Amino acid sequence: MTRPMPFKTPALTILGSGTCVPSLQRSACSALIQINDSGLLFDLGPGTMRRLLEADTSIFDIRFLFISHFHPDHTGELVPFLFSSKYPAANRRLKPLAIVAAKGFSDFFNGLKQVYGEWIDLAPEVLSVMELDNTGPDMRRFDDFVLKSIPVKHRKESLAFRVESSDGISIVYSGDTDYSENLVRLSAGTDLLICESALPDHLKVEGHLTPSLAGKIATEAGVKKLVLTHFYPECDTADIEAQCRRTYAGPLILARDLMSISLA
């Protein structure tokens, strides 16, 4: 596969469509958005770096790392990612990397540094940390896109993200969440919603969505295309599409690892 950079319009690749459960088919939840020469990585659970290579993308192409919350299936490769950014000497990271997460991430990261020390301690001109508001909406402007975020119902630091490119394309990444009016507001009119759908309807658990609840959010928000992801193994034996169709009639995609999704 040839790496599709640079892009004027965002390009999306699902790197991981799974969960904490080990799987040969599904890595832990992660998505890659490419805008111009910037790689935007959303979450990085186990298997993410291998999937990046399979998508013909280097860790050094990643300029922004967005962390939806601190659970290991969303942050498990943060330490290896940073460690790898220091090696080899001839190829170590030169382009800046920004880690973007909710307030509280600095404490989480400092805890990791107490364990791993200089192994993950990149120079300040290379690595920066940006903490977003976890009590209400937040917005930040970057060269190639606008980022909007909002708290969702999973953990106190849980955020959903919306990326809007300069040519008007928008993508929302839900992270883990239960039904959330905040997510409906953030997703209003978006071109594409990447939404967790952890378990079939009859196995609903607190803090996670099911296909019909994800569809309900997409319908209420008027999204143009819905991608369901973050599937536990129980989803593989259920008719996830039929359950989502109870509440959503628009374009629907069930995520698979290394799937590229058109935003046209």
N, C-alpha and C positions, 0 to 999 in steps of 0.2 A: 504494500500500500504506500502511495506517495503522500507525504505529509501536506495537507491543504493549507499552506501559509504562503503569503499573507492573504487575509480575507477582508473585504470591505464590509460585507454582511456577515454577521456571526455564523459560525459553524459549530454544531453540537455533536459530540460523541459521548455515548454512555460508556463509561469505563467499568462501572460495577453496578449491577442491578439487584444484588443480594443483600445479605444481612450478616450478623455475627456467626451464622451457621456455616461451617466449612462446606464448600461446593466446588466441583471442577467446572461447573457451568457459569456460576455467578460469583464474582468477587463482591466484597462489601461495597456499599453505596458510594458512588463517585461519578462526577460528570465533568466533562471538559468543554469549555466554550472558547473558541478562538476568534478574536477580533483584531484585524490587522496583524501586527507582529506580537500581540500579547496573548499568552495562554492563561485562562482563568480556570482554576481547578476548584471544584466544589466538593469538599470532604475527601478524605484519603484513608479509608480503612485498609485492612490487609488485602494485598493483591493489586493495589492501585499502580505502583511503579511498573510492575510487569505489564499491566494493561496499557500504560502510556507507551511503553516500548512497542507493544503489538499494534498500537495506533500510530507508529512511526513518529513519536513525539518524545523529545528529551526532557528530563527534569529541568534542564536549563532554559527550555522554552516557557516554563511557567513563571509568570510575573506576579500573579495574585493567587493566593490560597485562601479560600473562604471556608470557614469552619462553622457548621450549623449548630453543633453542640459538642460536648466533650466525651461522649461515649466512645469506647475503644473501636467499635466498628465504623466510626467516622473519623477517628484521629490516630488509629493504630500504626500508620506508616509515617506519622509526622517526624518521629525520631530518625528512622532510616532515611527519610527524604532529606532532612537537614544534614545528617552525617554524610550522605552521598554527595551533597552539594560541596563538600570540602575536598573531594577526591575524584580523579587524580589531580595532581598539582597543575598540570598543563591545561586541564579542562575544568577546573573548579569554577564555581559560579562567579561571574563578573557582573551580569545584569541584576539589578535590584529585585528582591522578592519581598512582597508585602503580605503578611498574614493578617486577615481581617476576621474578627470574631466579636462576640458580645463582651461587655464588661465582665471581668473575672478571668479572661483568658491570660492576662499577664501573670496572675497568681498561679494558674494551671501550668503555664510555660516555665515559670521560675522553679516550680516543683520538679519539672523534668530536668532542668539544668542542674539542680542539686544532685540528681542521680547521674547524669551523663556529662556534666561539665563542659569542657572545651570541645568535646566531640560534636556537640550541636550548637556551639556558640559561634555564629557567623559575625563578621565585622558589621558594625552599625551602618556603614555605607552600603552594605549589601542586604541586610535583613532589617525590616521594620515591622512593628506590630501596631495595628490600628484596632481600637476597641469601639464598638458601636453601642448605642443605647439599647438596653434590654428592657426598658419600661414603656417604650412607645416607638413611633416611626423615626427613622433616621435616613439621611440622604447625603451622599458624597459624590463629588464630581471628579472624574479622572480624564485623561487625555482622550481616550477612545470611547468612553461610556459613562453613563450615570448609574450609580448603585443606590438602590433603595432597600431598606430592611425593616422588618417588623417582628416583634415577639410572637411566637406561636406556642401551642399547648403541648409541651413535652417535658422539658426541664427549665429551670429558671433562666438559663443562658441560651435557650433555643431560639434561633432566628430563622426566618425565611428571607430569601434574597430575590431582588428583581434587578436585572441588568437591562439597560436601554442603550442601544448603540446610537451612534450619531446619525445613522440613516433611518432611525425610527423603529427598528426591530426590538422587541422586548421578550425576555425569557424569565420565568420565575422558577426558582428552585425551593421546594417546600421545606427540605430537611424533614426530620421526624416531627409529627404533630398529630394531635387529635383534631376533631372538627374545630375550626377556628374562624371566627368572623374576621379576624385580622388577615388571615390568608386570603379570604374572599376579597377584601379591600385591596390588598397588595396585588392580587392577580387580575384585577378588573381590566378587561379588554386586552389582556396580554396575548401575544402571538402564540406562545407555547408555555404550558405549565408542566413542569416535571414534578410529579406529586407522589409521595409515598403511598403505598397501598399494601401494608405489611401482611395482612391476613384476610382470608375470605370473610364474607359478611357474618356467617354464623360463629366465627371464632374471634369476634371483636374483643380487643383488650384496651384498657385505658392508656392513653398517650399515643395511640396509633390509629391510622385510618384503615378503612376497608374499601373495596372497589366502589360500592354504592355511595359511601360518604365522600370519597374523592370526586366521584361524578357530580354529586350535589354541589360541592364547592366550585367545580368547573362551570356548571350550569349557572349558578348564582353570580359568578364573576364574569360570565360571558367570554370565556377563553376561546381562542380560535382553534387550538389543538391541545390535546391532553395526552401526556405520557405517564403511564403508571410504572412505578419502580419500587425497589426495596422489598422484594418478595421473599417471604419465608417459604420453606419447602412445602408447606401446606397449600400454597397457591398453585403449585404445579399439578395438583390433582383436582383443582376446582375450575369452574368456568368463570374466570375473572372478567372476561369481556362481557359476558351476559349479565353478571352482577352490576358492572358499571353502567350498562345500558338501561338499567332500571331508572337511572337518574340523569343520564347524559346521552345526548344524541349526536354530538359533534364528532369530528375526526379523533380517533383514539388509537394509541400505539401502546403495546405492552413491551416494556424495555427488555433488551438482551444486551449482554456485554459486547462491546465494540460496535454497537449499532450506531450508524451515522443518521441523523435525522434532519431532513430538509426543513428550512424555515420559510420556503417560498409559499 
